[in-house]
Amino acid sequence: MIRTIGMLSAFSSAIFFPWPMTACLALGMAIFEPWTPLAAGLIVEALYRPHAAGLPWFAAAGAAATAVAFFIRARLKTGIVER
């Protein structure tokens, strides 16, 4: 239930708060759900970027954060399993 509330707060913060708050919430939720930064980046791109505005920087940053989150989760699971 907490994961669901955290993901919904990260997505709704894109509407109510400035983008640094959205980024912090998405990165915080990446520990529990690695796809959250990518989804939040795509939502921010869809809401605030015009169609011909160049590269999708928020989605690219979300994809990079998702890749880092998967890497960190893999290392944490390996460290926990080895003990």
N, C-alpha and C positions, 0 to 999 in steps of 0.2 A: 504494500500500500504506500509506503514511504517513497519507493522508487517512482510510482505513478504520480504522486503529488509533486515530486521533484522535477520530473519531466514536464508536467503541465505548467509548473511555475517557470521553468526555463523557456518554454514556448510562449507563454503569455507575457513574459517579461519583454519580449521583442516588441510588444504593442505598448506596454505601459512604462517601461524604463528605458534609459539610454543604452546604447550597445555595449558599453563596458560591463554593465550589470548582467546583461544577457550572456556575455562571454564568460563571466565568472560563474554564473549558475550552470551553464553548459559544461564548463570544464570541471566543476565540482561534481556534476552528475556523471561525468565520463568514467569515474571510478566504478560506478555501479552499472551503468548502461553505456557501453562505448560508442553506440551510434548516435547518442544525443547531440554532440557537437556538430556532426554533419547535418542532422535534421534541423537543428537550430540555424545553422548557416544557410541552408536552403530556404527556410521560412523567412529569414531576414532578407535574403536576395529577392524572394518573391514579393515581399511587402514594400521594400524601399528602393529597389534599383530599377531604373527604366530599362526597357528591353535592349536598347542599343548603347549601353553605357560602358562597354569594354569588358574586361575580364571579371568573372564573378569572384571577387576577393573574399567575401564572407564564406562562400561555399568552399573555396580552396583552403581557407584557414580551418574550417570545420573538418574537412577531409584530413588535413595534416594532424589536427588534434585527435581525430578518430584513430588514425594510424598509430600515434603515440600511445593512446589509451589501450589499444590492443596489445602493443608491445609491452607496456607496463603490466597489464593484467596477465600476460603469458609468463612474465618473469616472477610475478607475485605467486601465481599458482605453482610454478616450478619450485620456488623457495619453500612454500608451505608443504608441498608434497614430499620434498626431500627430507624434511625434519621428522 
